[in-house]
């Protein structure tokens, strides 16, 4: 049994976590929800509070909240020596450094995407780059719903970073080609964002060479996949020592 505190409890993602937990009561239990707007129409069987209380214990915090709540989340988790699964996106570089610093004291599972499929895609594009190398241009297209605030998505950046690491960080990311009238450089990865309708999440990596194109893509049709990934991460991390963990640690992609 894994006991959980849900941060961002009244959001759509945490509602999906709750629904999965309801169908798996022998494996999970939500003991408390945290949300800046504790009143909700969602019928939970646990209490939702505005701030983290002192007198609460759990195996792990699952965070699907907002970058603005990071300091409170990390302060609470470090004070309780409690593991955290961070599934929120849109963090600044400075906030990511705070997460890494906190992981020296507590176990933190941190990834830009909780989907097994996306993390497999990331592994595949790294292998593709190592085979195709400098003979192919690389472009990334990501699509999300019209309520998503950050662009490009954290997942698109995660994919680009994975390729760039394989390339010894030689690539520069280009987001808005309309601002510069010149030919594409070889050391570019183009990243393009689309926001429309209710698209859950689509990511496509294009390797375009002379007379041939390779496309590797992933489509999420439901937010449930991210909730399920977060719960798997919670089970994985609850007894781990301090450190930062991600999908590579949870699943062997080799």
SULMO-V73066 format. One record per backbone hydrogen bond with DSSP energy under -0.5 kcal/mol. CO is the residue of the C=O (numbers start at 1). NH is the residue of the N-H. Records with the same first field share a line. If there is no record, write none. Layout:
BEGIN
CO=NH  NH
END
This chain:
BEGIN
1=3
2=29
3=59  60
4=31  32
5=7  62
6=8  9  34
7=64
8=11
11=15
12=16
13=17
14=18
15=19
16=20
17=21
18=22
19=23
20=23
21=24
24=27  28
27=2
29=4  31
32=6
33=49
34=8  9
36=38
42=44
47=33
49=35
54=56
59=83
60=5
61=63  85
62=7  64
63=87
66=69
67=70
69=73
70=74
71=75
72=76
73=77
74=78
75=79
76=80
77=81  82
83=61
84=86  109
85=63  87
86=111
92=96
93=97
94=98
95=99
96=100
97=101
98=102
99=103
101=104
102=105  106
106=243
107=84
108=110  245
109=86
115=119
116=120
117=121
118=122
119=123
120=124
121=125
122=126
123=127
124=128
125=129
126=130
127=131
128=131  132
129=133
132=135
133=136
137=208
138=190
139=206
140=192
141=204
142=194
143=202
144=196
145=148
153=157
154=158
155=159
156=160
157=161
158=162
159=163
160=164
161=165
162=166
163=167
164=169
165=168
167=170
172=189
174=191
176=179
177=180
180=182
185=188
187=172
188=138
189=174
190=140
192=142
194=144
196=199
197=146
199=145
201=220
202=143
203=218
204=141  206
205=207  216
206=139  208
207=209  214
208=137
209=211  212
212=209
214=207
216=205
218=203
219=221
220=201
222=225
223=226  227
224=228
225=229
226=230
227=231
228=232
229=233
230=234
231=235
232=236
233=237
234=238
237=240
243=108
245=110
246=249  250
247=251
251=253
END
